[in-house]
Amino acid sequence: MRELAPSEILAVSGCGMIQDITTTVGKQAGSLIGNILGSLIPVPFISGLVGSVASTLFGNIGGWLGSFVGGLVEGRNKSAA
């Protein structure tokens, strides 16, 4: 039987669960904010277009921020070391 590499230990230990959850929450929150911003525009076609673009943009930003915060909580970011 061989010893596990550190990356294998992290893969099976559940490490990263908090970061995964905060990433998902950040994506959903950003998507919701984008949809809300789109609904503030009274023109139907432009409202849908702005909502779609803003939802995608804010979803990506929210996912990145959530991942960063989750990494800080877990101590996995280089800035936390």
N, C-alpha and C positions, 0 to 999 in steps of 0.2 A: 504494500500500500504506500502511496506517495503522499507527500505533503501538498496541501492546496496552495496555490499562488494567492497573493493578496487580492487580485482581481476576481479570482474564483470565489473567495470567501465573501467578498462584497456582493457578488451576484446571487448567492444563495442565502445570505443572512437577512434579506429584507432591507438592507441598507438602501437608502434613496426613496423610501416610501413617503416620507414627509415632503421631499422635494417633488416627487411625482404628484402628490395631492395639491401642493401649492401651485404647481404649474397648471394643473387642470382648472383649479379655482380661478387663477389669474386669467386664463384664456376665456373662461365663461364670463367673468366679470367684464373683461375688455370687450367681448362680443356684445354683451348687453348694453354697455355704454355706447358703443358704435350704433347699435340699433336705435337707442334713445335719441342720439344726435340726429340720425336720419329722419326720425319721425317728427322732429321739430320743424322741418322744412315743409311748407304747405303744398308744394307742387308734387303731385303723385309720382311722376316718372323720376324726377330729380331726387325726390325723397327716397325712393327705393335704391337709386344708384348711389347716393351719398351714404345711405344706411349700409349697403353692402360693402362699399370700400372702407368706410369707417369701422365697421364690424370686424373685417379682416385685419385691418391695421391695428386697431386697439386690442384685438384678440392676440395678435402676435406680441405686441408690447406687454400685455398683461401676462402672457405665458412666460416671457423672458424675465419680467420682474418677479413673478411667482417662483420661478426656478432659482433665481438669485437669492431670494429670501429663504426658500427651503434649503438651499445649499449652505447659507449662513447658519441656520438653525442646526443643521447636521454637521457643520464644520467641514464641509467638503469643498468650499471655495478657497482659493489661494489667499484671498484677502482676510479670511477668518483665521489663518494660521499665524 
